[in-house]
Amino acid sequence: MKVIQIEYNSTLYQQEIILRDNILRKPLGLDINDDDLSDEINQDHFGLLDDESNLIGCLIIKKNGDNAVQLRQMAISEKLHKKGMGKLLVTEVESILKKASVQKIILHARKNVSGFYKKLGYNKFGEEFIEVSIPHIMMEKYL
């Protein structure tokens, strides 16, 4: 397994969109092609590759101030849920961000997976809210 940065509009980026659509949008009756993806060129995309270089996980990092970022659109291939792949992806990206002097990560966690982020050291702040038709919780972590 290895974590890599995905170049915007590359073949891997196209695979990332498919993975995000299948895991994050289709189960909600949504289509990622209905989302405005135009700002993604300005965001950092990371992928988790298996030993055969297949994309099995991804997440996006969006700058949110001088030393802060927002973690967005994390998705892990469904067959690999609860196998430590999400933890691996997040912790590797956190290491990369820490080396880049990022001090704080925020995210909008789907309420049903907020426990995953809590185990990784993220803390809830603010009130529950609805995003993409489901409950979310704001979470943060200082690196």
N, C-alpha and C positions, 0 to 999 in steps of 0.2 A: 504494500500500500504506500502511496506517496501523494502528498499535497502539492499542487502546482498552481501557478497563476494562469488564468485563462485569458487569452487575448480576445478583446471585443471583436465580434463578427467573424471569428475563426470557426473552423469545423467543430472544435470542442465547445465553443460558445453556442452554436446551433444545437448541439447535443444537450447542453445545459438548459436551454429553453425547453426542450422536449421533456427533460427530467422534471423541471420545475412545474411544467404544465400538468404532467401526469400525477405528480405527488401533491402539489399545492392548489391547483385550480380545478381540474376535472372532478375530483371528489365533491367539490362544492357546486358543481353544475356551471362552472365558469370556464373561460378559455383565455389563456395567457395572451393570445393574439388580440384580445380586446383591451389589454393593458397598454399604457403608454410606456414603451421601453426606450424612448429616445434619449433619456438622460443616462442610460446604462453605459454609454461610451465614456462617461466621466467617473465611473465607479470601478472598483477593483473586484474582479471575479476570481474565485478560487475553486478548484476542483479536487476531488479525491479520486485517484485512479487505483484500480485493483492491479494485481500482478501482471495482467495481460493488457494493461493500459486502457481499460474500459472505464468510462466515467460512471462512478457509482454514488457520488455525492457532490454537492456544490453549495456555495453561499456567496453573497455579495457584501462588500464593504463600501459604505458611502461616507465620505468625510462629513463631519458634523462639528465644525469649529476647528481651532488650531490643533488641539491634542486629543480630539474625540472623534469617534466614528459610530455609525449605526450598522449593525449586522442585520442583513435583510435576506429574505428568500432562501433560507436554508432548506435543502432537500436531500434525502438519502434514499437510494433505491429501496423500494418497499420490501423486497426479499431480504434486505440487510438491516431492517429496523430491529432495535434492541440487541445488536451484536457489537456495539462499541464503535461503530463507524462514525456516528455523529460526534461523539466525544473526541475521537481522534482528529476529525476535521476541525472542530472548534478550537481545541487546544493547540494544534499546529498553527492555525491562523492567528491565535492570540500571541504565540511566540514571535511570529513575523511582525505583528503590529507593535509588540513591545520593543523589538529591535528598531522599529521606525519611530520610536518615542511617543507612540499613542499611549495615553494615560487612562482613557475611559471608553468603554463600549456600552452603547444602549441598544435595545431591541424591543420590538413589539412581538411578544411571545403569544402564540395561540394558547388560550387558557388550558387546553387539554394536554399541552406539552410543557407547561411552565415548570413542572417538577424536574424535567431534564436540565433546564438551564439553572435552576436552583442548586442542583447537585454539582454544577460546574462553577458555583460561586456567584451567580447573578442574583441580585436582590430586587424585589418588586418595589415600584414607586408609582404614585398616582392611582387613579381609579380605573376600574375595568372599562373597556370601551369596545365598540363593534367595528371591525375592519373586515373587508371581503366577506361580509355577512355572518361572521362568527365572533364570539368573545375573545378579546386579547388583553394582555397585561403588559404594561411598560416595565422593563427590567434594565438593570445597569450593573456594570462591574468595573472596578478600578484595577488597572494592571500594575 
